[in-house]
Amino acid sequence: MLADIAKTRRESLIREIFSVLGQWPEIERSVFSQAHYEGQSMEAISRSLQLDVEEVHQILARCDQRLHASLRDLYKSGCETSSFPAIETTRPAA
């Protein structure tokens, strides 16, 4: 029973993430995907998209904030906060 609840929550989380990402402009989706799903560095993303590293950092920070806000709305709609993992923001190398 608990496994079914956990699976349902994971599926809701995944649907919400894809829904939110689908509403973003292409450049934001690309930066977010390359950082979080492909594990690319800020420098690699800036080269591939021909953007300044600081601009990539700002886009990623904005995307992370928007996604977190959306997930907070999902939590408020009936899901327990503790059932979802935190999303870690990638930071530029110093």
RODO-2510 file (C-alpha; in nm, 4 decimals, decimal comma):
residues 94
     n   res          X          Y          Z
     1     m     0,0000     0,0000     0,0000
     2     l     0,2775     0,2473     0,0928
     3     a     0,4625     0,1560    -0,2247
     4     d     0,1544     0,2472    -0,4293
     5     i     0,1271     0,5839    -0,2545
     6     a     0,4964     0,6555    -0,3117
     7     k     0,4653     0,5586    -0,6780
     8     t     0,1632     0,7870    -0,7223
     9     r     0,3507     1,0763    -0,5603
    10     r     0,6564     1,0198    -0,7810
    11     e     0,4360     1,0140    -1,0895
    12     s     0,2669     1,3379    -0,9800
    13     l     0,6051     1,4988    -0,9260
    14     i     0,7306     1,3908    -1,2685
    15     r     0,4130     1,5139    -1,4396
    16     e     0,4420     1,8489    -1,2631
    17     i     0,8081     1,8921    -1,3577
    18     f     0,7399     1,8149    -1,7237
    19     s     0,4363     2,0431    -1,7224
    20     v     0,6374     2,3312    -1,5813
    21     l     0,9317     2,2749    -1,8153
    22     g     0,6984     2,2630    -2,1137
    23     q     0,5811     2,6173    -2,0382
    24     w     0,9304     2,7661    -2,0383
    25     p     1,1043     2,9267    -2,3378
    26     e     1,3408     2,6951    -2,5252
    27     i     1,6569     2,8607    -2,3897
    28     e     1,5467     2,8028    -2,0298
    29     r     1,4519     2,4399    -2,0976
    30     s     1,7855     2,3844    -2,2642
    31     v     1,9901     2,5374    -1,9808
    32     f     1,7918     2,3476    -1,7157
    33     s     1,8123     2,0154    -1,9004
    34     q     2,1819     2,0424    -1,9738
    35     a     2,2600     2,1312    -1,6112
    36     h     2,0297     1,8921    -1,4274
    37     y     1,9739     1,6001    -1,6641
    38     e     2,3005     1,5942    -1,8586
    39     g     2,5230     1,7132    -1,5724
    40     q     2,7032     1,9719    -1,7835
    41     s     2,9045     2,2519    -1,6245
    42     m     2,8095     2,6175    -1,6570
    43     e     3,1048     2,6646    -1,8884
    44     a     2,9997     2,3778    -2,1162
    45     i     2,6430     2,5090    -2,1303
    46     s     2,7620     2,8605    -2,2082
    47     r     2,9754     2,7298    -2,4943
    48     s     2,7022     2,5091    -2,6396
    49     l     2,4400     2,7853    -2,6272
    50     q     2,6807     3,0720    -2,6986
    51     l     2,5875     3,2553    -2,3787
    52     d     2,7937     3,4234    -2,1101
    53     v     2,8591     3,1964    -1,8105
    54     e     2,6944     3,4484    -1,5756
    55     e     2,3858     3,4557    -1,7995
    56     v     2,3667     3,0756    -1,7825
    57     h     2,3919     3,0950    -1,4036
    58     q     2,1129     3,3560    -1,3874
    59     i     1,8864     3,1535    -1,6180
    60     l     1,9423     2,8376    -1,4150
    61     a     1,8785     3,0146    -1,0841
    62     r     1,5554     3,1622    -1,2223
    63     c     1,4443     2,8216    -1,3535
    64     d     1,5202     2,6509    -1,0236
    65     q     1,3214     2,9148    -0,8329
    66     r     1,0245     2,8799    -1,0675
    67     l     1,0290     2,5021    -1,0443
    68     h     1,0524     2,5099    -0,6655
    69     a     0,7574     2,7516    -0,6506
    70     s     0,5528     2,5227    -0,8721
    71     l     0,6367     2,2202    -0,6593
    72     r     0,5377     2,4107    -0,3453
    73     d     0,1950     2,4557    -0,5068
    74     l     0,1828     2,0793    -0,5637
    75     y     0,2702     2,0162    -0,1967
    76     k    -0,0068     2,2511    -0,0862
    77     s    -0,2568     2,0626    -0,2993
    78     g    -0,2260     1,7559    -0,0798
    79     c     0,1173     1,5993    -0,1101
    80     e     0,3547     1,5830     0,1845
    81     t     0,6665     1,7942     0,1420
    82     s     0,8903     1,5211     0,2779
    83     s     0,7939     1,2816    -0,0003
    84     f     0,9801     1,4831    -0,2656
    85     p     1,3570     1,5205    -0,2887
    86     a     1,5144     1,8660    -0,2877
    87     i     1,6406     1,9945    -0,6202
    88     e     2,0014     2,1035    -0,5998
    89     t     2,1098     2,4107    -0,7931
    90     t     2,4313     2,3861    -0,9913
    91     r     2,6735     2,6680    -0,9121
    92     p     2,9446     2,8108    -1,1384
    93     a     3,3043     2,7220    -1,0656
    94     a     3,4919     2,9911    -0,8736
***
